[in-house]
Amino acid sequence: MAKERDPTTKDKNLLICFFWNFSAELKLTLMALLVLCTLATLLPFIPSSFSISASELRFCISRIAAPDSVNSTSSLAVSVVQKPELDSSVTKQPFIDKPSSDNGDIKRPLTEQPVLNNGVIKRSFTGYGWAAYNFVLMNAYRGGVNTFAVIGLSSKPLHVYARPSYRCEWVPVNQSENRVLTDGNKILTDWGYGRVYTTVVVNCTFPATVNPKNSGGTLLLHATTGDADRNITDSIPVLTETPSTVDFDLYDSNRRREKYDYLYCGSSLYGNLSPQRVREWIAYHARFFGDKSHFVLHDAGGIQEEVLEVLKPWIELGRVTVHDIRDQERFDGYYHNQFMVVNDCLHRYRFEAKWIFFFDVDEFIYVPPKNTISSVMESLEEYSQFTIEQMPMSSQLCFSGDGLARTYRKWGFEKLAYRDVKKVARRDRKYAVQPRNVYATGVHMSQNLQGKTYHKAEGKIRYFHYHGSISQRREPCRHLFNGTRIVFDNNPYVLDTTMRDIGLAVKTFEIRTIGDRLLRTRQ
């Protein structure tokens, strides 16, 4: 009888046969594991700057693939992305589908990207729609029997990289009368400051009297982009005159009858303004300029409820007008579009005032005691514009000569009595103009006017500047001094009591004019 074989021995032989038949594959597997373990060990020591992107990896793989297979694959990949039909003017852009990634399919436009002789890839940028408006209208005003001014904003890149132009057209109500067309003269008043938008004043001067029969009509502004790719013209109705509404005597220099001697055009007011500082400013200048003066303020978010309460007594007396311009915040221009704002004010009140002043609400106009504002303006009547020298005052250093308690009860311009005497090349100036002679204006002076400008009026008129004090809703005194000459933060100051000495007269004027309504005004 034969002896049976041990089943354990049989299994061992089968295992040996398996390893022997697949020895080559096992060696490759072990080598791959060894390489992976080696890479995992060395990976922390590889510099972080060494990296390979997914697109580079796909490029390397695609170079290995056969040309025929690549061509056949790419030809199948081309497709047009179908969108719902929204508008016949919408341009449909073809796309090419790339292989899927972890984040989904990547689709790129089928656009030629030529390689220049120096090996640089020339990229192109195709615009759709508009990044900024061609023209943003604020308002338009008649400036004479045959001239108009249109004030607004326009895309600054458009004015930098294209050649925008403007034409003005008068369309009479009576269709039997002829239309009149003329070129508009654009004035860029804030060219060095404009942001996304720049201020544009378009002067429309026609060869003859417009609307001579006073029958009414509409002024159109044809704003052309001047873009090499899309030379588009927008026709904008900017001003409408109804029949029998134009007073042509208003534009006759021999029949001048201005409502005000002096009018203040303020820049955009924004931020958290101090009601007390605004109270002091308006009371001081209402007294300084006299009864035949008016103040136009522009609220860009700064005239909040408490500030408005300070202005209400003066609004009720007809001394102050407030314009809400908060909607202009949608258009990114320099300092809340203040160049547009002051130009609108200039043309809006052009025939209502003999002189228009431009300065800020932390600045106080001053005339030496031997003169009055009337005598100064009479002496400058031959000039279309004059500039005003600045007297820089500290907005945190106070004079404590009256004792601590009395100092804190005083008004800001009374206790902020230290003037900065550091020598500098020049300081900003403010100015006043005879508006009938000005086509467009700026913040520190006008460069678009007819007539002469006077720059040496410092002996006649100046302004004290308390920089930033209007936007501090707290007690302005941060440091108290009692000396006549001090040095603070390596800057020399001298005690100047010019404005301090006027404080009592201004307070008395306020009480007599509007009563005690504002006595409890807070900082």
Salt bridges, closest charged atoms under 4 A:
GLU85 OE1 - LYS92 NZ 3.28
GLU169 OE2 - ARG179 NH1 3.27
GLU169 OE1 - HIS222 NE2 2.70
ASP183 OD1 - ARG167 NE 2.83
GLU241 OE2 - ARG142 NE 2.74
ASP247 OD2 - ARG257 NH2 2.63
ASP249 OD1 - ARG255 NH1 2.82
ASP252 OD2 - ARG255 NE 3.70
GLU258 OE2 - ARG256 NE 2.70
GLU258 OE2 - ARG436 NE 3.41
ASP261 OD1 - LYS292 NZ 3.92
ASP261 OD1 - LYS354 NZ 3.53
GLU280 OE2 - ARG277 NH2 2.82
ASP299 OD2 - ARG326 NH2 2.92
GLU306 OE1 - ARG473 NH2 2.83
GLU309 OE2 - LYS312 NZ 2.97
GLU316 OE1 - ARG517 NH1 2.99
GLU329 OE2 - HIS336 ND1 2.53
ASP332 OD1 - ARG195 NE 2.80
ASP360 OD2 - LYS430 NZ 2.98
ASP362 OD2 - HIS465 NE2 3.39
GLU363 OE2 - LYS430 NZ 2.88
GLU363 OE2 - HIS465 NE2 3.64
GLU382 OE1 - LYS452 NZ 2.92
ASP402 OD2 - LYS410 NZ 3.69
ASP402 OD2 - ARG500 NH2 2.14
GLU414 OE1 - LYS507 NZ 2.78
ASP428 OD1 - ARG426 NH1 3.84
ASP428 OD2 - HIS444 NE2 3.92
GLU458 OE1 - ARG429 NH2 3.99
GLU475 OE2 - LYS415 NZ 3.01
ASP496 OD2 - ARG419 NE 2.83
GLU510 OE2 - ARG279 NE 2.86
